[in-house]
Amino acid sequence: MSVAESFPFTGPADLTSSFTGGFFIVDEDIRLPRIVEVDMAGNEIAAVSTATLGAGNGLAIDADVMTQRIFLQVNNEEIYVLSAEFIGVTPKVISIDIKPGSFPNTINPQSNGVIPVAILTTSTFDATTVNPQSVRFGPKGAKEVHGKGHIEDANQDGEPDLMLHFHTQATGIKCGDTSASLTGETFDDNPIEGTDTIKTVGCKK
């Protein structure tokens, strides 16, 4: 059995090393031929359809780590030189603080109130670059209540953070959940994601 066949995709035909320590895999599904990027554990990170490149058959792939270019051969003829952005951008993992100033971060899923969440500025990320209207929080992807958020030093480190508020009922957080995540984009369209721990209260046993 080939290495490619060990991955859980419809028709893995070829693979090569990715630029992030994982693999680019050709998933030669007749309905939706794709290039899939996976991590070292085989988890899908990003994917892009190759249906517009030739007939989508006979795909072979190679990559150059130095130039971050992907080479895709279709039907043993045409060779496409693709940039890393063709696959898609992996979201930047950022620091968030649910209910700043409290620990544990208790949430009553039955509450009709709001949950404050701060996106924190760190040495590697500026929270003020986040577009508040793009942010979604919780399993149901709740939108920011006010649609704009506000800048404040949420963790008292002297740096400006972005404070957001979300209706508890809209988040989809349920009893027993131990963490909640946030996704969004910066003003220049770079994806972000962050997770913090929570403790649900007010739940019937």
Secondary structure by P-SEA (a helix, b strand, c coil): cccccccccccccccccccccbbbbbcccccbbbbbbbcccccccccccccccccccccccccccccbbbbbbccccbbbbbccccccccbbbbbbbcccccccccccccccbbbbbbbcccccccccccccccccccccccccccccccccccccccbbbbbbbbccccccccccccbbbbbbbcccbbbbbbbbbbbbccccc
